């Protein structure tokens, strides 16, 4: 048996890959984050064990505990799915889990998922690149380790150009905005913050860099900073009830 590090995609169960859906349906145990859509868990067969290790404010699950749990389950000869929001290797600590499994001699496989860094802006009608507007995009974490910093040189990033996509940055948005402006980014730079992207409760807050600190943005949210954040390529007149 194998431990599968599975990317659950940006939120909606419809954006789960075919391989990921098949693995969920055949799992003995599913170790999942809080961002996993409950509809994904409903794909599991009866009798599947679910273990919630979601990192929530006030109730964090230490990564070391998750690593040890995956090793323990893998050593039991179980078919284990570690279901992670987005892609396992994009700020998902999938590399740390893979390293722990490899060190313990537990077979594992990584199954890519659609990262929220591109999937969520797309669902909100925002292209992270657009000809003549943005030829590149940078994905950064806004999460600050306890007692430390994000280790992101925001002032330098302000000079790179292109689109900036910030994941896990709601709590630090005031500091991020201030440092980007200190680095030379215009206070009028468009910003879009997408809450629960691709889920039914998706909501987009559009503002400027200068006003980001006071904008009513809730976590979890993907924050897009740059000229493309002013775009809204959505078509609400199209019904999407097709089931594949």
PLY file of the C-alpha trace (Angstrom):
ply
format ascii 1.0
element vertex 244
property float x
property float y
property float z
element edge 243
property int vertex1
property int vertex2
end_header
0.00 0.00 0.00
1.00 3.62 -0.51
0.55 7.05 1.04
-0.76 9.41 -1.63
-0.10 13.12 -1.18
-3.12 14.38 -3.11
-3.86 17.93 -4.20
-7.56 18.67 -3.68
-7.53 21.72 -5.94
-8.56 25.28 -5.12
-11.84 24.43 -3.39
-14.67 23.13 -5.53
-15.06 19.35 -5.76
-15.62 19.79 -9.50
-11.96 20.81 -9.85
-10.59 17.60 -8.35
-8.50 15.65 -10.84
-9.75 12.29 -12.11
-6.85 10.48 -10.46
-7.44 12.24 -7.14
-11.13 11.30 -7.21
-10.24 7.66 -7.89
-7.78 7.56 -5.00
-10.28 9.15 -2.60
-12.87 6.55 -3.61
-10.48 3.69 -2.80
-8.83 5.01 0.35
-8.80 3.22 3.71
-7.90 6.42 5.53
-8.15 10.07 4.43
-6.06 12.61 6.32
-7.46 15.98 5.26
-7.10 19.73 5.70
-9.91 22.10 6.64
-9.98 23.56 3.11
-11.09 20.27 1.58
-14.65 20.54 0.23
-16.97 18.15 2.16
-18.28 17.01 -1.24
-14.83 15.52 -1.93
-14.98 13.45 1.25
-18.38 12.15 0.18
-16.66 10.36 -2.70
-15.09 7.95 -0.21
-16.46 4.44 0.19
-18.37 3.40 3.33
-16.10 2.56 6.22
-13.33 4.97 5.25
-11.67 6.59 8.27
-11.39 10.40 8.20
-8.76 12.26 10.19
-9.02 16.06 10.27
-5.61 17.72 10.69
-6.66 21.13 9.44
-4.66 24.05 10.77
-7.24 26.46 12.18
-6.68 29.60 14.24
-6.53 28.57 17.88
-6.40 24.86 17.04
-3.25 24.20 15.05
-2.04 20.70 14.27
1.76 20.70 14.43
3.33 19.56 11.16
5.53 17.11 13.05
2.41 15.34 14.34
1.00 15.09 10.80
4.29 13.68 9.52
4.38 11.06 12.27
0.74 10.15 11.65
1.33 9.57 7.94
4.35 7.41 8.67
2.38 5.38 11.24
-0.57 4.83 8.90
1.70 3.97 6.00
3.51 1.37 8.09
0.17 -0.33 8.82
-0.18 -1.33 5.17
-3.19 0.94 4.67
-4.19 2.79 1.53
-3.73 6.36 2.79
-4.78 9.59 1.07
-3.32 12.79 2.46
-5.77 15.33 1.02
-4.31 18.82 0.80
-5.85 22.03 -0.49
-4.49 23.23 -3.84
-1.29 21.49 -4.86
0.73 19.51 -2.29
3.97 21.30 -3.15
2.66 24.90 -3.28
2.80 26.12 0.33
1.21 22.82 1.34
4.21 21.40 3.19
3.94 18.36 0.98
7.71 18.32 0.67
8.09 17.95 4.43
5.64 15.06 4.48
7.34 13.39 1.53
10.70 13.76 3.25
9.36 12.15 6.45
7.83 9.24 4.52
11.01 8.67 2.52
13.15 8.72 5.67
10.89 6.07 7.22
10.95 3.90 4.10
7.21 4.31 3.50
6.18 4.24 -0.20
4.42 7.40 -1.33
3.24 9.15 -4.47
2.48 12.82 -5.12
-0.68 13.66 -7.07
-0.70 17.26 -8.36
-3.69 19.55 -7.85
-4.77 22.91 -9.22
-3.15 25.52 -7.01
-5.38 28.29 -5.69
-2.71 30.74 -6.86
-4.05 30.44 -10.42
-7.36 28.58 -10.01
-8.99 31.06 -7.64
-8.15 34.22 -9.64
-9.40 32.47 -12.79
-12.69 31.62 -11.08
-13.04 35.30 -10.18
-12.44 36.35 -13.77
-8.88 37.54 -13.15
-6.06 36.33 -15.42
-2.75 36.34 -13.57
-1.07 37.15 -16.91
-2.49 39.20 -19.77
-0.79 40.30 -22.96
0.30 43.91 -22.77
-0.55 44.11 -19.07
1.33 41.44 -17.14
3.92 39.07 -18.56
4.66 37.27 -15.29
3.30 36.45 -11.88
4.90 35.76 -8.51
3.30 33.58 -5.85
4.26 34.31 -2.25
3.05 33.39 1.20
1.86 36.11 3.53
1.90 33.75 6.50
4.25 34.75 9.28
5.84 32.02 11.36
5.22 32.41 15.07
7.59 35.04 16.44
9.12 35.62 13.04
8.40 37.06 9.60
7.37 35.87 6.18
10.98 36.05 4.94
9.65 37.81 1.83
11.51 40.88 0.59
8.35 42.83 -0.21
10.20 46.03 -1.11
12.27 44.14 -3.68
9.19 42.30 -4.97
7.52 45.66 -5.64
10.19 46.33 -8.27
9.90 42.98 -10.08
6.76 43.89 -12.04
3.93 41.63 -13.14
1.24 40.21 -10.88
1.70 39.34 -7.21
-0.47 36.54 -5.81
-0.45 36.28 -2.02
-1.65 33.13 -0.27
-2.38 33.06 3.47
-1.88 36.80 3.70
-5.14 38.16 5.14
-3.82 38.74 8.66
-0.67 40.47 7.36
-2.27 42.47 4.54
-1.64 45.86 6.18
2.09 45.15 6.56
2.30 43.65 3.06
0.62 46.67 1.47
2.79 49.14 3.38
6.02 47.38 2.44
5.04 47.08 -1.22
4.29 50.80 -1.33
7.59 51.50 0.43
9.20 49.55 -2.37
7.69 51.84 -4.97
4.42 50.15 -5.93
1.71 52.74 -6.54
-0.95 53.14 -3.82
-3.50 53.04 -6.65
-2.45 49.53 -7.73
-5.60 47.39 -8.12
-6.12 44.59 -5.60
-8.64 41.75 -5.57
-9.12 39.45 -2.58
-11.13 36.30 -3.33
-12.69 34.61 -0.29
-13.41 30.86 -0.52
-12.49 30.85 -4.21
-14.32 28.35 -6.50
-16.73 27.43 -3.68
-20.43 28.42 -3.71
-19.69 31.09 -1.10
-16.97 32.71 -3.24
-16.84 36.48 -2.79
-14.44 39.02 -4.27
-13.43 42.28 -2.60
-11.88 44.79 -5.01
-9.84 47.64 -3.64
-6.49 49.41 -4.04
-3.16 48.76 -2.40
-3.55 51.89 -0.26
-6.94 50.71 1.02
-6.16 47.01 1.40
-5.47 47.27 5.12
-8.99 48.55 5.83
-10.81 46.36 3.30
-13.23 43.78 4.70
-11.27 40.69 3.74
-11.83 37.35 5.48
-9.67 34.26 5.55
-9.19 32.08 3.59
-8.55 34.40 0.68
-6.29 34.63 -2.33
-5.03 38.19 -2.80
-4.13 39.39 -6.31
-2.08 42.59 -6.60
-1.42 44.28 -9.92
-3.11 45.75 -12.98
-4.86 42.47 -13.81
-6.77 42.68 -10.53
-8.99 45.30 -12.17
-10.25 42.74 -14.72
-13.51 40.85 -14.29
-13.78 38.27 -17.06
-16.81 36.49 -15.68
-20.03 35.65 -17.48
-22.80 35.08 -14.97
-25.34 34.42 -17.74
-23.85 30.98 -18.47
-25.30 28.06 -16.56
-22.77 25.40 -15.59
-24.91 22.43 -14.55
-23.16 19.98 -16.88
-22.06 16.85 -15.03
-19.16 14.95 -16.50
0 1
1 2
2 3
3 4
4 5
5 6
6 7
7 8
8 9
9 10
10 11
11 12
12 13
13 14
14 15
15 16
16 17
17 18
18 19
19 20
20 21
21 22
22 23
23 24
24 25
25 26
26 27
27 28
28 29
29 30
30 31
31 32
32 33
33 34
34 35
35 36
36 37
37 38
38 39
39 40
40 41
41 42
42 43
43 44
44 45
45 46
46 47
47 48
48 49
49 50
50 51
51 52
52 53
53 54
54 55
55 56
56 57
57 58
58 59
59 60
60 61
61 62
62 63
63 64
64 65
65 66
66 67
67 68
68 69
69 70
70 71
71 72
72 73
73 74
74 75
75 76
76 77
77 78
78 79
79 80
80 81
81 82
82 83
83 84
84 85
85 86
86 87
87 88
88 89
89 90
90 91
91 92
92 93
93 94
94 95
95 96
96 97
97 98
98 99
99 100
100 101
101 102
102 103
103 104
104 105
105 106
106 107
107 108
108 109
109 110
110 111
111 112
112 113
113 114
114 115
115 116
116 117
117 118
118 119
119 120
120 121
121 122
122 123
123 124
124 125
125 126
126 127
127 128
128 129
129 130
130 131
131 132
132 133
133 134
134 135
135 136
136 137
137 138
138 139
139 140
140 141
141 142
142 143
143 144
144 145
145 146
146 147
147 148
148 149
149 150
150 151
151 152
152 153
153 154
154 155
155 156
156 157
157 158
158 159
159 160
160 161
161 162
162 163
163 164
164 165
165 166
166 167
167 168
168 169
169 170
170 171
171 172
172 173
173 174
174 175
175 176
176 177
177 178
178 179
179 180
180 181
181 182
182 183
183 184
184 185
185 186
186 187
187 188
188 189
189 190
190 191
191 192
192 193
193 194
194 195
195 196
196 197
197 198
198 199
199 200
200 201
201 202
202 203
203 204
204 205
205 206
206 207
207 208
208 209
209 210
210 211
211 212
212 213
213 214
214 215
215 216
216 217
217 218
218 219
219 220
220 221
221 222
222 223
223 224
224 225
225 226
226 227
227 228
228 229
229 230
230 231
231 232
232 233
233 234
234 235
235 236
236 237
237 238
238 239
239 240
240 241
241 242
242 243
